[in-house]
Amino acid sequence: MIATSCAATRSDRIMRAVAAVFLGAFALTGLDNTWCAIPAAVCATFLMIGAITGWCPTDIFRNRGSSSAPNAFGFPEAKNSLSQTSRNKKTSIDA
C-alpha cells in the first residue's frame, strides 16, 4: 500500500495535533450528547493519526483501482515513470 503525505511541514502536523486535542476535549465535554460527542471523537482520532503519521484522512475516499483517463490522443497515460537507458546497438551504417 502506498502512503501519501498531506502535512508536508512540521508546523502543519503541530497544528493538526493541537486541533485534535481541542476537538477531543470538546468530545469529552459533550458526552451527555452522544450524537455530537461520537463524531467529534472520530474526527479527533483521524486528526491525531494524521498529525503523527502524516497520513491524509481524505485518502479513504480516493479510488485507487481506476485506470487513468485517456489523454488528448486517446492513449492512457503511463503509470510508471519513464527513464532513458543507453543501449549499445550496432547499426548497419557501422560496416
Phi and psi restraints in degrees (range 20) as a CNS / XPLOR table:
assign (resid 1 and name C) (resid 2 and name N)
       (resid 2 and name CA) (resid 2 and name C) 1.0 -91.1 20.0 2
assign (resid 2 and name N) (resid 2 and name CA)
       (resid 2 and name C) (resid 3 and name N) 1.0 125.5 20.0 2
assign (resid 2 and name C) (resid 3 and name N)
       (resid 3 and name CA) (resid 3 and name C) 1.0 -98.8 20.0 2
assign (resid 3 and name N) (resid 3 and name CA)
       (resid 3 and name C) (resid 4 and name N) 1.0 135.8 20.0 2
assign (resid 3 and name C) (resid 4 and name N)
       (resid 4 and name CA) (resid 4 and name C) 1.0 -108.0 20.0 2
assign (resid 4 and name N) (resid 4 and name CA)
       (resid 4 and name C) (resid 5 and name N) 1.0 162.2 20.0 2
assign (resid 4 and name C) (resid 5 and name N)
       (resid 5 and name CA) (resid 5 and name C) 1.0 -119.4 20.0 2
assign (resid 5 and name N) (resid 5 and name CA)
       (resid 5 and name C) (resid 6 and name N) 1.0 130.3 20.0 2
assign (resid 5 and name C) (resid 6 and name N)
       (resid 6 and name CA) (resid 6 and name C) 1.0 -92.2 20.0 2
assign (resid 6 and name N) (resid 6 and name CA)
       (resid 6 and name C) (resid 7 and name N) 1.0 -50.9 20.0 2
assign (resid 6 and name C) (resid 7 and name N)
       (resid 7 and name CA) (resid 7 and name C) 1.0 -84.5 20.0 2
assign (resid 7 and name N) (resid 7 and name CA)
       (resid 7 and name C) (resid 8 and name N) 1.0 108.7 20.0 2
assign (resid 7 and name C) (resid 8 and name N)
       (resid 8 and name CA) (resid 8 and name C) 1.0 -84.6 20.0 2
assign (resid 8 and name N) (resid 8 and name CA)
       (resid 8 and name C) (resid 9 and name N) 1.0 -29.5 20.0 2
assign (resid 8 and name C) (resid 9 and name N)
       (resid 9 and name CA) (resid 9 and name C) 1.0 -113.0 20.0 2
assign (resid 9 and name N) (resid 9 and name CA)
       (resid 9 and name C) (resid 10 and name N) 1.0 164.4 20.0 2
assign (resid 9 and name C) (resid 10 and name N)
       (resid 10 and name CA) (resid 10 and name C) 1.0 -66.0 20.0 2
assign (resid 10 and name N) (resid 10 and name CA)
       (resid 10 and name C) (resid 11 and name N) 1.0 -36.0 20.0 2
assign (resid 10 and name C) (resid 11 and name N)
       (resid 11 and name CA) (resid 11 and name C) 1.0 -66.9 20.0 2
assign (resid 11 and name N) (resid 11 and name CA)
       (resid 11 and name C) (resid 12 and name N) 1.0 -33.6 20.0 2
assign (resid 11 and name C) (resid 12 and name N)
       (resid 12 and name CA) (resid 12 and name C) 1.0 -62.0 20.0 2
assign (resid 12 and name N) (resid 12 and name CA)
       (resid 12 and name C) (resid 13 and name N) 1.0 -44.2 20.0 2
assign (resid 12 and name C) (resid 13 and name N)
       (resid 13 and name CA) (resid 13 and name C) 1.0 -67.4 20.0 2
assign (resid 13 and name N) (resid 13 and name CA)
       (resid 13 and name C) (resid 14 and name N) 1.0 -37.8 20.0 2
assign (resid 13 and name C) (resid 14 and name N)
       (resid 14 and name CA) (resid 14 and name C) 1.0 -65.0 20.0 2
assign (resid 14 and name N) (resid 14 and name CA)
       (resid 14 and name C) (resid 15 and name N) 1.0 -41.5 20.0 2
assign (resid 14 and name C) (resid 15 and name N)
       (resid 15 and name CA) (resid 15 and name C) 1.0 -65.6 20.0 2
assign (resid 15 and name N) (resid 15 and name CA)
       (resid 15 and name C) (resid 16 and name N) 1.0 -36.1 20.0 2
assign (resid 15 and name C) (resid 16 and name N)
       (resid 16 and name CA) (resid 16 and name C) 1.0 -64.6 20.0 2
assign (resid 16 and name N) (resid 16 and name CA)
       (resid 16 and name C) (resid 17 and name N) 1.0 -41.8 20.0 2
assign (resid 16 and name C) (resid 17 and name N)
       (resid 17 and name CA) (resid 17 and name C) 1.0 -64.8 20.0 2
assign (resid 17 and name N) (resid 17 and name CA)
       (resid 17 and name C) (resid 18 and name N) 1.0 -41.6 20.0 2
assign (resid 17 and name C) (resid 18 and name N)
       (resid 18 and name CA) (resid 18 and name C) 1.0 -63.6 20.0 2
assign (resid 18 and name N) (resid 18 and name CA)
       (resid 18 and name C) (resid 19 and name N) 1.0 -43.2 20.0 2
assign (resid 18 and name C) (resid 19 and name N)
       (resid 19 and name CA) (resid 19 and name C) 1.0 -63.6 20.0 2
assign (resid 19 and name N) (resid 19 and name CA)
       (resid 19 and name C) (resid 20 and name N) 1.0 -37.7 20.0 2
assign (resid 19 and name C) (resid 20 and name N)
       (resid 20 and name CA) (resid 20 and name C) 1.0 -66.6 20.0 2
assign (resid 20 and name N) (resid 20 and name CA)
       (resid 20 and name C) (resid 21 and name N) 1.0 -37.9 20.0 2
assign (resid 20 and name C) (resid 21 and name N)
       (resid 21 and name CA) (resid 21 and name C) 1.0 -65.6 20.0 2
assign (resid 21 and name N) (resid 21 and name CA)
       (resid 21 and name C) (resid 22 and name N) 1.0 -45.1 20.0 2
assign (resid 21 and name C) (resid 22 and name N)
       (resid 22 and name CA) (resid 22 and name C) 1.0 -64.8 20.0 2
assign (resid 22 and name N) (resid 22 and name CA)
       (resid 22 and name C) (resid 23 and name N) 1.0 -41.0 20.0 2
assign (resid 22 and name C) (resid 23 and name N)
       (resid 23 and name CA) (resid 23 and name C) 1.0 -68.4 20.0 2
assign (resid 23 and name N) (resid 23 and name CA)
       (resid 23 and name C) (resid 24 and name N) 1.0 -36.4 20.0 2
assign (resid 23 and name C) (resid 24 and name N)
       (resid 24 and name CA) (resid 24 and name C) 1.0 -65.5 20.0 2
assign (resid 24 and name N) (resid 24 and name CA)
       (resid 24 and name C) (resid 25 and name N) 1.0 -39.2 20.0 2
assign (resid 24 and name C) (resid 25 and name N)
       (resid 25 and name CA) (resid 25 and name C) 1.0 -65.4 20.0 2
assign (resid 25 and name N) (resid 25 and name CA)
       (resid 25 and name C) (resid 26 and name N) 1.0 -39.0 20.0 2
assign (resid 25 and name C) (resid 26 and name N)
       (resid 26 and name CA) (resid 26 and name C) 1.0 -62.6 20.0 2
assign (resid 26 and name N) (resid 26 and name CA)
       (resid 26 and name C) (resid 27 and name N) 1.0 -39.2 20.0 2
assign (resid 26 and name C) (resid 27 and name N)
       (resid 27 and name CA) (resid 27 and name C) 1.0 -66.1 20.0 2
assign (resid 27 and name N) (resid 27 and name CA)
       (resid 27 and name C) (resid 28 and name N) 1.0 -37.8 20.0 2
assign (resid 27 and name C) (resid 28 and name N)
       (resid 28 and name CA) (resid 28 and name C) 1.0 -71.0 20.0 2
assign (resid 28 and name N) (resid 28 and name CA)
       (resid 28 and name C) (resid 29 and name N) 1.0 -35.9 20.0 2
assign (resid 28 and name C) (resid 29 and name N)
       (resid 29 and name CA) (resid 29 and name C) 1.0 -75.3 20.0 2
assign (resid 29 and name N) (resid 29 and name CA)
       (resid 29 and name C) (resid 30 and name N) 1.0 -21.4 20.0 2
assign (resid 29 and name C) (resid 30 and name N)
       (resid 30 and name CA) (resid 30 and name C) 1.0 -100.7 20.0 2
assign (resid 30 and name N) (resid 30 and name CA)
       (resid 30 and name C) (resid 31 and name N) 1.0 29.3 20.0 2
assign (resid 30 and name C) (resid 31 and name N)
       (resid 31 and name CA) (resid 31 and name C) 1.0 -65.0 20.0 2
assign (resid 31 and name N) (resid 31 and name CA)
       (resid 31 and name C) (resid 32 and name N) 1.0 -22.6 20.0 2
assign (resid 31 and name C) (resid 32 and name N)
       (resid 32 and name CA) (resid 32 and name C) 1.0 -72.9 20.0 2
assign (resid 32 and name N) (resid 32 and name CA)
       (resid 32 and name C) (resid 33 and name N) 1.0 -21.1 20.0 2
assign (resid 32 and name C) (resid 33 and name N)
       (resid 33 and name CA) (resid 33 and name C) 1.0 -109.2 20.0 2
assign (resid 33 and name N) (resid 33 and name CA)
       (resid 33 and name C) (resid 34 and name N) 1.0 88.8 20.0 2
assign (resid 33 and name C) (resid 34 and name N)
       (resid 34 and name CA) (resid 34 and name C) 1.0 -67.3 20.0 2
assign (resid 34 and name N) (resid 34 and name CA)
       (resid 34 and name C) (resid 35 and name N) 1.0 -26.3 20.0 2
assign (resid 34 and name C) (resid 35 and name N)
       (resid 35 and name CA) (resid 35 and name C) 1.0 -65.7 20.0 2
assign (resid 35 and name N) (resid 35 and name CA)
       (resid 35 and name C) (resid 36 and name N) 1.0 -20.2 20.0 2
assign (resid 35 and name C) (resid 36 and name N)
       (resid 36 and name CA) (resid 36 and name C) 1.0 -102.7 20.0 2
assign (resid 36 and name N) (resid 36 and name CA)
       (resid 36 and name C) (resid 37 and name N) 1.0 -34.0 20.0 2
assign (resid 36 and name C) (resid 37 and name N)
       (resid 37 and name CA) (resid 37 and name C) 1.0 -74.2 20.0 2
assign (resid 37 and name N) (resid 37 and name CA)
       (resid 37 and name C) (resid 38 and name N) 1.0 -38.7 20.0 2
assign (resid 37 and name C) (resid 38 and name N)
       (resid 38 and name CA) (resid 38 and name C) 1.0 -67.1 20.0 2
assign (resid 38 and name N) (resid 38 and name CA)
       (resid 38 and name C) (resid 39 and name N) 1.0 -48.6 20.0 2
assign (resid 38 and name C) (resid 39 and name N)
       (resid 39 and name CA) (resid 39 and name C) 1.0 -63.1 20.0 2
assign (resid 39 and name N) (resid 39 and name CA)
       (resid 39 and name C) (resid 40 and name N) 1.0 -34.8 20.0 2
assign (resid 39 and name C) (resid 40 and name N)
       (resid 40 and name CA) (resid 40 and name C) 1.0 -65.7 20.0 2
assign (resid 40 and name N) (resid 40 and name CA)
       (resid 40 and name C) (resid 41 and name N) 1.0 -39.1 20.0 2
assign (resid 40 and name C) (resid 41 and name N)
       (resid 41 and name CA) (resid 41 and name C) 1.0 -67.8 20.0 2
assign (resid 41 and name N) (resid 41 and name CA)
       (resid 41 and name C) (resid 42 and name N) 1.0 -38.8 20.0 2
assign (resid 41 and name C) (resid 42 and name N)
       (resid 42 and name CA) (resid 42 and name C) 1.0 -65.0 20.0 2
assign (resid 42 and name N) (resid 42 and name CA)
       (resid 42 and name C) (resid 43 and name N) 1.0 -44.2 20.0 2
assign (resid 42 and name C) (resid 43 and name N)
       (resid 43 and name CA) (resid 43 and name C) 1.0 -64.5 20.0 2
assign (resid 43 and name N) (resid 43 and name CA)
       (resid 43 and name C) (resid 44 and name N) 1.0 -39.4 20.0 2
assign (resid 43 and name C) (resid 44 and name N)
       (resid 44 and name CA) (resid 44 and name C) 1.0 -63.9 20.0 2
assign (resid 44 and name N) (resid 44 and name CA)
       (resid 44 and name C) (resid 45 and name N) 1.0 -38.0 20.0 2
assign (resid 44 and name C) (resid 45 and name N)
       (resid 45 and name CA) (resid 45 and name C) 1.0 -64.2 20.0 2
assign (resid 45 and name N) (resid 45 and name CA)
       (resid 45 and name C) (resid 46 and name N) 1.0 -46.3 20.0 2
assign (resid 45 and name C) (resid 46 and name N)
       (resid 46 and name CA) (resid 46 and name C) 1.0 -63.8 20.0 2
assign (resid 46 and name N) (resid 46 and name CA)
       (resid 46 and name C) (resid 47 and name N) 1.0 -38.8 20.0 2
assign (resid 46 and name C) (resid 47 and name N)
       (resid 47 and name CA) (resid 47 and name C) 1.0 -64.3 20.0 2
assign (resid 47 and name N) (resid 47 and name CA)
       (resid 47 and name C) (resid 48 and name N) 1.0 -40.7 20.0 2
assign (resid 47 and name C) (resid 48 and name N)
       (resid 48 and name CA) (resid 48 and name C) 1.0 -69.0 20.0 2
assign (resid 48 and name N) (resid 48 and name CA)
       (resid 48 and name C) (resid 49 and name N) 1.0 -38.8 20.0 2
assign (resid 48 and name C) (resid 49 and name N)
       (resid 49 and name CA) (resid 49 and name C) 1.0 -62.3 20.0 2
assign (resid 49 and name N) (resid 49 and name CA)
       (resid 49 and name C) (resid 50 and name N) 1.0 -42.4 20.0 2
assign (resid 49 and name C) (resid 50 and name N)
       (resid 50 and name CA) (resid 50 and name C) 1.0 -65.9 20.0 2
assign (resid 50 and name N) (resid 50 and name CA)
       (resid 50 and name C) (resid 51 and name N) 1.0 -34.0 20.0 2
assign (resid 50 and name C) (resid 51 and name N)
       (resid 51 and name CA) (resid 51 and name C) 1.0 -70.0 20.0 2
assign (resid 51 and name N) (resid 51 and name CA)
       (resid 51 and name C) (resid 52 and name N) 1.0 -36.8 20.0 2
assign (resid 51 and name C) (resid 52 and name N)
       (resid 52 and name CA) (resid 52 and name C) 1.0 -79.3 20.0 2
assign (resid 52 and name N) (resid 52 and name CA)
       (resid 52 and name C) (resid 53 and name N) 1.0 -46.1 20.0 2
assign (resid 52 and name C) (resid 53 and name N)
       (resid 53 and name CA) (resid 53 and name C) 1.0 -98.8 20.0 2
assign (resid 53 and name N) (resid 53 and name CA)
       (resid 53 and name C) (resid 54 and name N) 1.0 -20.6 20.0 2
assign (resid 53 and name C) (resid 54 and name N)
       (resid 54 and name CA) (resid 54 and name C) 1.0 86.1 20.0 2
assign (resid 54 and name N) (resid 54 and name CA)
       (resid 54 and name C) (resid 55 and name N) 1.0 7.0 20.0 2
assign (resid 54 and name C) (resid 55 and name N)
       (resid 55 and name CA) (resid 55 and name C) 1.0 -74.0 20.0 2
assign (resid 55 and name N) (resid 55 and name CA)
       (resid 55 and name C) (resid 56 and name N) 1.0 143.6 20.0 2
assign (resid 55 and name C) (resid 56 and name N)
       (resid 56 and name CA) (resid 56 and name C) 1.0 -90.7 20.0 2
assign (resid 56 and name N) (resid 56 and name CA)
       (resid 56 and name C) (resid 57 and name N) 1.0 122.5 20.0 2
assign (resid 56 and name C) (resid 57 and name N)
       (resid 57 and name CA) (resid 57 and name C) 1.0 -64.0 20.0 2
assign (resid 57 and name N) (resid 57 and name CA)
       (resid 57 and name C) (resid 58 and name N) 1.0 -22.2 20.0 2
assign (resid 57 and name C) (resid 58 and name N)
       (resid 58 and name CA) (resid 58 and name C) 1.0 -75.6 20.0 2
assign (resid 58 and name N) (resid 58 and name CA)
       (resid 58 and name C) (resid 59 and name N) 1.0 -8.1 20.0 2
assign (resid 58 and name C) (resid 59 and name N)
       (resid 59 and name CA) (resid 59 and name C) 1.0 -67.4 20.0 2
assign (resid 59 and name N) (resid 59 and name CA)
       (resid 59 and name C) (resid 60 and name N) 1.0 -16.6 20.0 2
assign (resid 59 and name C) (resid 60 and name N)
       (resid 60 and name CA) (resid 60 and name C) 1.0 -62.0 20.0 2
assign (resid 60 and name N) (resid 60 and name CA)
       (resid 60 and name C) (resid 61 and name N) 1.0 -36.7 20.0 2
assign (resid 60 and name C) (resid 61 and name N)
       (resid 61 and name CA) (resid 61 and name C) 1.0 -90.3 20.0 2
assign (resid 61 and name N) (resid 61 and name CA)
       (resid 61 and name C) (resid 62 and name N) 1.0 -3.4 20.0 2
assign (resid 61 and name C) (resid 62 and name N)
       (resid 62 and name CA) (resid 62 and name C) 1.0 -78.1 20.0 2
assign (resid 62 and name N) (resid 62 and name CA)
       (resid 62 and name C) (resid 63 and name N) 1.0 133.7 20.0 2
assign (resid 62 and name C) (resid 63 and name N)
       (resid 63 and name CA) (resid 63 and name C) 1.0 -88.9 20.0 2
assign (resid 63 and name N) (resid 63 and name CA)
       (resid 63 and name C) (resid 64 and name N) 1.0 108.6 20.0 2
assign (resid 63 and name C) (resid 64 and name N)
       (resid 64 and name CA) (resid 64 and name C) 1.0 -92.0 20.0 2
assign (resid 64 and name N) (resid 64 and name CA)
       (resid 64 and name C) (resid 65 and name N) 1.0 -16.0 20.0 2
assign (resid 64 and name C) (resid 65 and name N)
       (resid 65 and name CA) (resid 65 and name C) 1.0 -86.1 20.0 2
assign (resid 65 and name N) (resid 65 and name CA)
       (resid 65 and name C) (resid 66 and name N) 1.0 -6.1 20.0 2
assign (resid 65 and name C) (resid 66 and name N)
       (resid 66 and name CA) (resid 66 and name C) 1.0 -82.9 20.0 2
assign (resid 66 and name N) (resid 66 and name CA)
       (resid 66 and name C) (resid 67 and name N) 1.0 147.9 20.0 2
assign (resid 66 and name C) (resid 67 and name N)
       (resid 67 and name CA) (resid 67 and name C) 1.0 -84.8 20.0 2
assign (resid 67 and name N) (resid 67 and name CA)
       (resid 67 and name C) (resid 68 and name N) 1.0 163.9 20.0 2
assign (resid 67 and name C) (resid 68 and name N)
       (resid 68 and name CA) (resid 68 and name C) 1.0 -74.1 20.0 2
assign (resid 68 and name N) (resid 68 and name CA)
       (resid 68 and name C) (resid 69 and name N) 1.0 152.0 20.0 2
assign (resid 68 and name C) (resid 69 and name N)
       (resid 69 and name CA) (resid 69 and name C) 1.0 -73.9 20.0 2
assign (resid 69 and name N) (resid 69 and name CA)
       (resid 69 and name C) (resid 70 and name N) 1.0 149.6 20.0 2
assign (resid 69 and name C) (resid 70 and name N)
       (resid 70 and name CA) (resid 70 and name C) 1.0 -65.4 20.0 2
assign (resid 70 and name N) (resid 70 and name CA)
       (resid 70 and name C) (resid 71 and name N) 1.0 149.8 20.0 2
assign (resid 70 and name C) (resid 71 and name N)
       (resid 71 and name CA) (resid 71 and name C) 1.0 -84.3 20.0 2
assign (resid 71 and name N) (resid 71 and name CA)
       (resid 71 and name C) (resid 72 and name N) 1.0 -167.1 20.0 2
assign (resid 71 and name C) (resid 72 and name N)
       (resid 72 and name CA) (resid 72 and name C) 1.0 -64.1 20.0 2
assign (resid 72 and name N) (resid 72 and name CA)
       (resid 72 and name C) (resid 73 and name N) 1.0 -23.5 20.0 2
assign (resid 72 and name C) (resid 73 and name N)
       (resid 73 and name CA) (resid 73 and name C) 1.0 -91.9 20.0 2
assign (resid 73 and name N) (resid 73 and name CA)
       (resid 73 and name C) (resid 74 and name N) 1.0 -4.2 20.0 2
assign (resid 73 and name C) (resid 74 and name N)
       (resid 74 and name CA) (resid 74 and name C) 1.0 91.3 20.0 2
assign (resid 74 and name N) (resid 74 and name CA)
       (resid 74 and name C) (resid 75 and name N) 1.0 5.3 20.0 2
assign (resid 74 and name C) (resid 75 and name N)
       (resid 75 and name CA) (resid 75 and name C) 1.0 -101.7 20.0 2
assign (resid 75 and name N) (resid 75 and name CA)
       (resid 75 and name C) (resid 76 and name N) 1.0 142.5 20.0 2
assign (resid 75 and name C) (resid 76 and name N)
       (resid 76 and name CA) (resid 76 and name C) 1.0 -68.9 20.0 2
assign (resid 76 and name N) (resid 76 and name CA)
       (resid 76 and name C) (resid 77 and name N) 1.0 150.1 20.0 2
assign (resid 76 and name C) (resid 77 and name N)
       (resid 77 and name CA) (resid 77 and name C) 1.0 -72.3 20.0 2
assign (resid 77 and name N) (resid 77 and name CA)
       (resid 77 and name C) (resid 78 and name N) 1.0 154.3 20.0 2
assign (resid 77 and name C) (resid 78 and name N)
       (resid 78 and name CA) (resid 78 and name C) 1.0 -72.4 20.0 2
assign (resid 78 and name N) (resid 78 and name CA)
       (resid 78 and name C) (resid 79 and name N) 1.0 134.2 20.0 2
assign (resid 78 and name C) (resid 79 and name N)
       (resid 79 and name CA) (resid 79 and name C) 1.0 -84.7 20.0 2
assign (resid 79 and name N) (resid 79 and name CA)
       (resid 79 and name C) (resid 80 and name N) 1.0 -29.6 20.0 2
assign (resid 79 and name C) (resid 80 and name N)
       (resid 80 and name CA) (resid 80 and name C) 1.0 -99.6 20.0 2
assign (resid 80 and name N) (resid 80 and name CA)
       (resid 80 and name C) (resid 81 and name N) 1.0 156.7 20.0 2
assign (resid 80 and name C) (resid 81 and name N)
       (resid 81 and name CA) (resid 81 and name C) 1.0 -73.3 20.0 2
assign (resid 81 and name N) (resid 81 and name CA)
       (resid 81 and name C) (resid 82 and name N) 1.0 147.7 20.0 2
assign (resid 81 and name C) (resid 82 and name N)
       (resid 82 and name CA) (resid 82 and name C) 1.0 -93.0 20.0 2
assign (resid 82 and name N) (resid 82 and name CA)
       (resid 82 and name C) (resid 83 and name N) 1.0 143.4 20.0 2
assign (resid 82 and name C) (resid 83 and name N)
       (resid 83 and name CA) (resid 83 and name C) 1.0 -135.4 20.0 2
assign (resid 83 and name N) (resid 83 and name CA)
       (resid 83 and name C) (resid 84 and name N) 1.0 149.3 20.0 2
assign (resid 83 and name C) (resid 84 and name N)
       (resid 84 and name CA) (resid 84 and name C) 1.0 -93.8 20.0 2
assign (resid 84 and name N) (resid 84 and name CA)
       (resid 84 and name C) (resid 85 and name N) 1.0 130.3 20.0 2
assign (resid 84 and name C) (resid 85 and name N)
       (resid 85 and name CA) (resid 85 and name C) 1.0 -124.1 20.0 2
assign (resid 85 and name N) (resid 85 and name CA)
       (resid 85 and name C) (resid 86 and name N) 1.0 139.8 20.0 2
assign (resid 85 and name C) (resid 86 and name N)
       (resid 86 and name CA) (resid 86 and name C) 1.0 -91.4 20.0 2
assign (resid 86 and name N) (resid 86 and name CA)
       (resid 86 and name C) (resid 87 and name N) 1.0 131.1 20.0 2
assign (resid 86 and name C) (resid 87 and name N)
       (resid 87 and name CA) (resid 87 and name C) 1.0 -122.4 20.0 2
assign (resid 87 and name N) (resid 87 and name CA)
       (resid 87 and name C) (resid 88 and name N) 1.0 136.3 20.0 2
assign (resid 87 and name C) (resid 88 and name N)
       (resid 88 and name CA) (resid 88 and name C) 1.0 -87.5 20.0 2
assign (resid 88 and name N) (resid 88 and name CA)
       (resid 88 and name C) (resid 89 and name N) 1.0 102.1 20.0 2
assign (resid 88 and name C) (resid 89 and name N)
       (resid 89 and name CA) (resid 89 and name C) 1.0 -115.2 20.0 2
assign (resid 89 and name N) (resid 89 and name CA)
       (resid 89 and name C) (resid 90 and name N) 1.0 138.4 20.0 2
assign (resid 89 and name C) (resid 90 and name N)
       (resid 90 and name CA) (resid 90 and name C) 1.0 -87.0 20.0 2
assign (resid 90 and name N) (resid 90 and name CA)
       (resid 90 and name C) (resid 91 and name N) 1.0 131.6 20.0 2
assign (resid 90 and name C) (resid 91 and name N)
       (resid 91 and name CA) (resid 91 and name C) 1.0 -102.4 20.0 2
assign (resid 91 and name N) (resid 91 and name CA)
       (resid 91 and name C) (resid 92 and name N) 1.0 166.2 20.0 2
assign (resid 91 and name C) (resid 92 and name N)
       (resid 92 and name CA) (resid 92 and name C) 1.0 -73.0 20.0 2
assign (resid 92 and name N) (resid 92 and name CA)
       (resid 92 and name C) (resid 93 and name N) 1.0 -12.3 20.0 2
assign (resid 92 and name C) (resid 93 and name N)
       (resid 93 and name CA) (resid 93 and name C) 1.0 -76.4 20.0 2
assign (resid 93 and name N) (resid 93 and name CA)
       (resid 93 and name C) (resid 94 and name N) 1.0 -24.4 20.0 2
assign (resid 93 and name C) (resid 94 and name N)
       (resid 94 and name CA) (resid 94 and name C) 1.0 -77.7 20.0 2
assign (resid 94 and name N) (resid 94 and name CA)
       (resid 94 and name C) (resid 95 and name N) 1.0 19.6 20.0 2
